Amino acid sequence: MLPATIQIYGKVVESLPAIIAAAAKSTLGILALMVILLSALAFVFFRQASEKVRIAVFAGLLGGVVCFGFATTNVQPSKPVVSLKDARPQVIAGTVVDQTTNRAIGQAQITLSDGLESATSDDSGNFSLRLSHEAGPVKVRVQKAGYLSADLTVEPPAQSIIVRLRKE
């Protein structure tokens, strides 16, 4: 080898870590590194092979690089992941009262229309219904023996609903 060629190779080898670090920052840089590496490996391993073998290896390497390039440039951005600890529970809370007297009604059943969540009002008529899922408006039914049931649509979170039940 000529001394000038050896000096060029020496400079390339010295700057190789910086080249790799810069190329690794982008998808296309990784693709370029892959092409260079596969070309060098193919040259070393198949330089003594017959022309048919070299063409087959070249076609295989080219196909792999093209597929890799296509796959990496057509990747859709992913949706952000929300962890369960970051999710805020939806709560519907309020008081059940008699429509005529405005007195609290205890032991009233508060149920979502899907039947998955329910609560019972305490002796002061207060209730709190924690939703297990995020929802838009939900349908709520409030029932108590001796009263007509009340159906209402609520947008969670709702903290101070007053539900007025009318006696039968």
VENFEN-V642579 format. One record per pair of residues at least 4 apart in sequence whose ideal C-beta (glycine too) atoms are under 6 Angstrom apart, sorted by the first residue. I is the first residue (numbers start at 0). GAP is how many residues later the second one is. If there is no record, write none. Layout:
i->{I,I}
gap->{GAP,GAP}
//
This chain:
i->{0,0,14,22,22,22,26,30,34,37,40,41,41,41,42,45,45,48,48,81,88,89,89,89,90,90,91,91,91,91,92,92,93,94,94,94,95,95,95,95,95,95,96,96,96,96,97,97,98,98,103,103,104,104,104,105,105,105,106,107,107,107,108,109,109,109,109,110,110,111,111,112,116,118,118,120,120,121,130,130,136,136,137,138,139,139,140,140,141,141,142,143,146,146,147,147,149,149,153}
gap->{4,5,4,6,9,10,45,38,30,23,4,4,15,19,4,8,11,4,5,4,41,41,66,67,39,66,37,62,64,66,35,66,67,30,31,67,9,12,25,29,46,67,5,7,28,67,5,7,65,67,20,21,20,39,60,15,16,17,13,13,34,36,34,9,17,19,32,7,30,5,26,26,12,8,10,4,6,4,4,25,16,18,16,14,12,14,8,10,8,21,6,21,18,20,18,20,13,15,4}
//
